[in-house]
């Protein structure tokens, strides 16, 4: 069971799917292969949300990376830690392509992933970038 689920005592399938998507995107980038190829190579077929996130990041990659680059003041995509870059890609895709998920949830989930898997400052960095992207791509509820 993922660490977050153990902390709160209840498994959150959506948070787990985001974590799996992050791992798959990280693997794809590390191996310089398409994320869909990593998904297809899995022994167990990833759940629907994991596939949606990975495929969404892949299919909207240019738009997502352009948004991140435009709003990450003082940072290039290449200079960011790989985990941060992929957490931002997932969060940006969710802001663009999953209007049913509230902005606050998208940002909170991304910040939690960054805190768990990246540097000490990654949570703040991810929060700042996604908070500046959000009002540009989606009206608040």
N, C-alpha and C positions, 0 to 999 in steps of 0.2 A: 504494500500500500504506500503511495507517495507520502512524503513527509508532511505536507500541508494537511492531507486528510487525517493523518494521525494526530496532528495538533488540535483539530477541531472535533475529532471523533466521528465525522461523517465524510464519506467519500463524495467529492464533487466531480462528477464526470466531465463537466465543461472545463474545469481547471486542469484536470488530467489530460484532456485532449489538447489543450494549449501547450502543456509541457511536452507531450509526445510530438506535436508539430514542431516545437522548438528543436527538439533533438534531431528530428528528421531533416529540418532545414540546415542545422549545423553540420550534420553528416554530409549532406549534398554539397554544401559550400567547401567543406574540408577536402572532399574528394573531387571537386570541380565537375560534378555531374548534375543533371537536372533533378530537381526535387521529386518530380513524378517518377523518375527511375528508382529513387531510393524507396518511395512508397511501394512501387510495384515489386521491389526485391524483398519486401518483408515476408517472413514466414507466416505470420498471422496478419490478416488483412486489417489495416487500421480502421478505427471507427469512422463514421460519417463526418463528424465535426473535425477530426484530425485531418482527414482527406480534404475537406472544404478549406481549411486554413492553409494547408500546404499548397494545394492547387490554386487557391486564390492569390497567395503571395507570388507564385510562379507566373500566373497569367496576367497579373497586374504589376509585375516587377518594375518596369520602367517608371510608371506613374508613382508607385510607392517610393522607390528610391529617390525620385525627383522631389517628392514632398519632404522626405526625411532630410535630404541634402539642403533644401531651401530653409528648413526650420531648425537645423542643428547648428546654431551659431558657433563658429570657430572650429567646427569639426567637419572633416570629409568622411564619406562612407568608409573609405579604405583605412582611415586612422582609428575608427571605432573598434572596440573589441568585437569579435565575431558574434558573441552571444548578444551583446547590446544591439547590434545591427539587426539580428534576426528577431529579437523581441520587438524592436521598433517596426519591423516589417509586418509581423503578425498583428500588432496593435493598429497600425495604419490600415492594413487590409480590413480589420474589423470595423474601424471607423467608416471606411468607404463602402464595404460590401455587406455589412451585417447591421442594418439600421434597427433591428429588433433588440440589439444589445445596447443598453444605455452607455453613454459616454463615460460616466464615472466607473462603470464596471470594466469597460475596456481598459481604461487607464490603470485602475487598481490591479487588475489581473496582470498587466504588463509589468507594472512596478514590482509586484511580488515575484514574478519570474526573474526579473533582473536582480533583485536582492538575493534570491536563492542561488543563482547560477553564475553571477558575474562579480564585478568588483564592489567594494564598499560604497562607491559613489554612483553606481549604475542606476539604482532606484531613483535617485534625484534627477539624474540625466534623462532617463526614460520618461519620467513624469513631466519634466520641462518640455521635452520635444513633443510628446503626444498632446500636451495641454495647449501648445501653440498650433498644432495641426488640426485638432478637433473643431474649433470654430470655423476653420476655412473649408472643411469638407462636410460638416453636418450641423444643422441647426439644433440647439439644445432643446430638450423636451420640457 
